């Protein structure tokens, strides 16, 4: 994402920058300005995902800057950051995404990020990755197409490994979770099914089997639940209280 931050007070700008980075992570492009005119001139032709703007600034105030940015980029998310609450009505009239009264802190920024008017895309990871959807029913996609496991229990086993977020799981634990009884031979068939299914779509390196345990390589996966835990605003909005809803065992730990 491309994030614009503008405040004519240097200390306030530094505090805003540090706080936003803590909420959104460093894996974004941050455009930081104390001069609103320069901020507009250098970014009017760029796609800005979120703009954090002070309001009371010389030459061009935050309201004026926001109006110019919205003309250039109608779907920019404007979040006003000000020491005064008297501009809230004007911000509402221009359909701003948020309004923060200084001093800025992580809770205030996170609350506004979660309610963005225009959703921002989940960050893309490098490589040819599986897309894993945990919110609602569990599904796995490759290039937009759902994976078809030969057995429903294979899919559930894979879901359990996704839930464990890369932690190694013993075959005994998998056996207990899936059946609550010993079906070791059938479990081996499920593992082969997962390996075959992933190999067919060129994603065999996602699943790792070592001796009497297995796990998933999280670096080869784009997962909504993983992004949620990184405080990704789009993933946060996607969560509606359902997590792998077709199974009885999952509990989404979102604290």
Secondary structure per residue as TSV (DSSP state, phi and psi in degrees):
chain	resnum	aa	ss	phi	psi
A	1	X	-	360.0	156.0
A	2	X	E	-110.7	118.7
A	3	X	E	-115.3	125.2
A	4	X	E	-104.0	131.4
A	5	X	E	-127.6	125.3
A	6	X	E	-134.5	123.6
A	7	X	-	-157.5	129.8
A	8	X	S	-75.8	-11.3
A	9	X	S	-96.2	115.1
A	10	X	H	-58.2	-43.8
A	11	X	H	-65.8	-40.6
A	12	X	H	-64.8	-37.6
A	13	X	H	-65.3	-43.0
A	14	X	H	-64.5	-40.8
A	15	X	H	-65.1	-42.1
A	16	X	H	-61.3	-46.5
A	17	X	H	-58.4	-49.9
A	18	X	H	-60.9	-39.5
A	19	X	H	-69.7	-43.8
A	20	X	H	-64.7	-40.2
A	21	X	H	-63.4	-38.4
A	22	X	H	-62.6	-35.1
A	23	X	H	-81.2	-42.6
A	24	X	H	-100.9	-8.0
A	25	X	-	80.8	168.7
A	26	X	S	-84.0	-6.3
A	27	X	S	-82.2	48.5
A	28	X	S	-141.9	166.4
A	29	X	E	-95.5	116.9
A	30	X	E	-104.6	124.1
A	31	X	E	-109.1	111.5
A	32	X	E	-118.4	124.6
A	33	X	E	-140.0	142.2
A	34	X	S	-101.4	-9.0
A	35	X	-	-111.9	109.9
A	36	X	H	-65.7	-33.4
A	37	X	H	-64.8	-45.6
A	38	X	H	-64.8	-38.2
A	39	X	H	-59.2	-41.9
A	40	X	H	-70.4	-49.0
A	41	X	H	-61.0	-36.9
A	42	X	H	-86.5	-8.1
A	43	X	H	-129.9	4.9
A	44	X	T	-65.1	-22.7
A	45	X	T	-101.6	7.4
A	46	X	S	-103.6	154.0
A	47	X	-	-83.0	115.9
A	48	X	-	-104.4	125.4
A	49	X	S	-79.3	-46.8
A	50	X	E	-138.7	134.3
A	51	X	E	-121.5	118.6
A	52	X	E	-96.1	115.2
A	53	X	E	-125.1	126.2
A	54	X	-	-66.3	156.5
A	55	X	S	-99.6	-52.3
A	56	X	S	-85.2	96.8
A	57	X	-	-135.6	151.3
A	58	X	S	-73.2	156.9
A	59	X	S	69.3	-57.4
A	60	X	S	-135.1	114.9
A	61	X	-	-81.3	174.1
A	62	X	H	-64.5	-34.1
A	63	X	H	-64.3	-45.2
A	64	X	H	-64.1	-42.8
A	65	X	H	-62.4	-42.7
A	66	X	H	-61.0	-42.2
A	67	X	H	-62.2	-40.7
A	68	X	H	-67.3	-41.4
A	69	X	H	-64.4	-38.1
A	70	X	H	-70.5	-30.8
A	71	X	H	-66.8	-43.0
A	72	X	H	-73.4	-32.2
A	73	X	-	-144.8	84.9
A	74	X	T	-56.2	-25.3
A	75	X	T	-103.5	22.0
A	76	X	-	-70.1	137.7
A	77	X	E	-86.7	113.3
A	78	X	E	-95.5	124.8
A	79	X	E	-121.6	113.2
A	80	X	E	-80.9	139.3
A	81	X	E	-127.6	110.9
A	82	X	E	-144.8	156.3
A	83	X	S	-84.2	-3.9
A	84	X	-	-122.9	145.8
A	85	X	S	-101.2	6.5
A	86	X	T	-77.7	-6.3
A	87	X	T	-99.9	4.0
A	88	X	H	-59.6	-41.6
A	89	X	H	-64.6	-44.0
A	90	X	H	-64.5	-38.4
A	91	X	H	-63.9	-40.2
A	92	X	H	-64.1	-41.2
A	93	X	H	-62.8	-31.4
A	94	X	T	-95.7	14.5
A	95	X	T	60.4	45.6
A	96	X	-	-66.7	154.1
A	97	X	S	-82.1	-21.2
A	98	X	E	-166.7	167.7
A	99	X	E	-150.6	115.8
A	100	X	E	-117.2	129.9
A	101	X	E	-94.9	126.2
A	102	X	S	-63.4	152.7
A	103	X	S	-76.3	144.9
A	104	X	-	-76.5	142.4
A	105	X	-	-145.0	171.5
A	106	X	H	-62.6	-38.5
A	107	X	H	-63.3	-44.9
A	108	X	H	-62.9	-44.7
A	109	X	H	-65.0	-45.1
A	110	X	H	-62.1	-40.4
A	111	X	H	-60.4	-40.3
A	112	X	H	-73.9	-36.7
A	113	X	H	-62.1	-38.8
A	114	X	H	-66.8	-19.9
A	115	X	T	-112.8	30.2
A	116	X	-	-57.5	138.4
A	117	X	S	-65.9	-40.5
A	118	X	S	-115.6	110.6
A	119	X	-	-57.9	145.3
A	120	X	-	-105.4	151.8
A	121	X	-	-73.5	148.9
A	122	X	-	-62.7	141.1
A	123	X	-	-64.3	139.0
A	124	X	-	-84.0	138.5
A	125	X	-	-95.5	157.1
A	126	X	S	-73.3	148.8
A	127	X	S	101.9	177.1
A	128	X	S	-96.7	91.6
A	129	X	-	-105.6	156.8
A	130	X	E	-76.8	144.2
A	131	X	E	-102.4	121.3
A	132	X	E	-116.1	125.2
A	133	X	E	-109.6	115.6
A	134	X	-	-104.0	-26.2
A	135	X	B	-77.5	130.0
A	136	X	S	82.5	-136.0
A	137	X	S	-82.7	150.4
A	138	X	-	-75.8	128.5
A	139	X	E	-144.5	153.4
A	140	X	E	-126.9	133.1
A	141	X	E	-127.3	148.8
A	142	X	E	-132.6	120.0
A	143	X	T	53.9	37.9
A	144	X	T	84.1	-4.8
A	145	X	E	-105.9	135.0
A	146	X	E	-70.0	141.8
A	147	X	-	-75.5	140.8
A	148	X	-	-110.0	103.2
A	149	X	-	-80.9	144.6
A	150	X	S	-66.1	-28.6
A	151	X	S	-129.9	142.7
A	152	X	H	-64.3	-31.7
A	153	X	H	-69.4	-27.6
A	154	X	H	-63.7	-43.1
A	155	X	H	-64.1	-40.1
A	156	X	H	-67.2	-39.3
A	157	X	H	-60.5	-44.3
A	158	X	H	-63.6	-38.5
A	159	X	H	-60.5	-40.4
A	160	X	H	-64.2	-39.6
A	161	X	H	-67.6	-37.5
A	162	X	H	-61.3	-43.6
A	163	X	H	-60.1	-32.1
A	164	X	T	-80.1	-4.7
A	165	X	T	56.8	42.8
A	166	X	T	92.9	-6.1
A	167	X	-	-72.2	141.2
A	168	X	-	-70.3	139.0
A	169	X	E	-124.8	131.0
A	170	X	E	-74.1	155.9
A	171	X	H	-64.4	-32.3
A	172	X	H	-64.0	-40.6
A	173	X	H	-65.4	-43.6
A	174	X	H	-61.0	-41.7
A	175	X	H	-60.9	-41.8
A	176	X	H	-69.6	-38.5
A	177	X	H	-68.1	-42.2
A	178	X	H	-81.6	-31.3
A	179	X	T	-134.7	-19.6
A	180	X	S	62.2	25.8
A	181	X	S	-159.7	171.0
A	182	X	-	-83.0	111.5
A	183	X	-	-134.0	53.0
A	184	X	H	-60.2	-39.3
A	185	X	H	-64.9	-44.1
A	186	X	H	-65.6	-36.1
A	187	X	H	-60.5	-40.0
A	188	X	H	-62.5	-36.4
A	189	X	H	-64.4	-38.2
A	190	X	H	-65.5	-40.1
A	191	X	H	-62.6	-43.0
A	192	X	H	-62.8	-39.2
A	193	X	H	-61.7	-44.4
A	194	X	H	-61.5	-46.2
A	195	X	H	-60.8	-42.2
A	196	X	H	-66.8	-44.7
A	197	X	H	-61.9	-44.4
A	198	X	H	-69.1	-37.3
A	199	X	H	-64.2	-35.0
A	200	X	H	-62.7	-25.4
A	201	X	T	-109.6	14.1
A	202	X	T	72.4	27.3
A	203	X	-	-122.6	30.5
A	204	X	G	-63.9	-20.9
A	205	X	G	-79.7	-1.8
A	206	X	G	-72.9	-37.3
A	207	X	E	-102.9	129.1
A	208	X	E	-121.7	125.2
A	209	X	E	-116.5	121.7
A	210	X	E	-132.6	115.1
A	211	X	T	52.2	-115.3
A	212	X	T	-104.6	26.3
A	213	X	E	-146.9	164.4
A	214	X	E	-149.9	164.0
A	215	X	E	-163.1	171.7
A	216	X	E	-107.6	149.4
A	217	X	-	-87.8	101.3
A	218	X	G	-67.0	-19.7
A	219	X	G	-72.5	-10.5
A	220	X	G	-104.8	16.6
A	221	X	E	-132.6	137.1
A	222	X	E	-102.7	117.4
A	223	X	E	-132.4	130.8
A	224	X	H	-62.0	-38.5
A	225	X	H	-67.3	-38.3
A	226	X	H	-65.1	-41.4
A	227	X	H	-67.1	-35.3
A	228	X	H	-56.8	-44.5
A	229	X	H	-72.8	-11.1
A	230	X	T	-94.1	8.3
A	231	X	T	65.0	29.9
A	232	X	-	-69.2	122.7
A	233	X	H	-62.0	-36.0
A	234	X	H	-66.7	-43.1
A	235	X	H	-64.4	-37.5
A	236	X	H	-62.0	-41.2
A	237	X	H	-70.5	-25.8
A	238	X	H	-72.9	-23.1
A	239	X	-	-79.9	121.7
A	240	X	-	-121.3	27.4
A	241	X	S	89.9	-0.3
A	242	X	-	-116.1	132.4
A	243	X	B	-137.3	114.8
A	244	X	S	47.7	56.6
A	245	X	T	-64.2	-21.3
A	246	X	T	-79.4	-6.6
A	247	X	-	-112.3	155.8
A	248	X	S	-90.9	-20.5
A	249	X	S	-90.4	-24.0
A	250	X	-	-69.5	140.1
A	251	X	-	-131.8	119.9
A	252	X	-	-83.0	114.4
A	253	X	-	-89.9	95.0
A	254	X	-	-109.3	21.1
A	255	X	-	-91.7	360.0
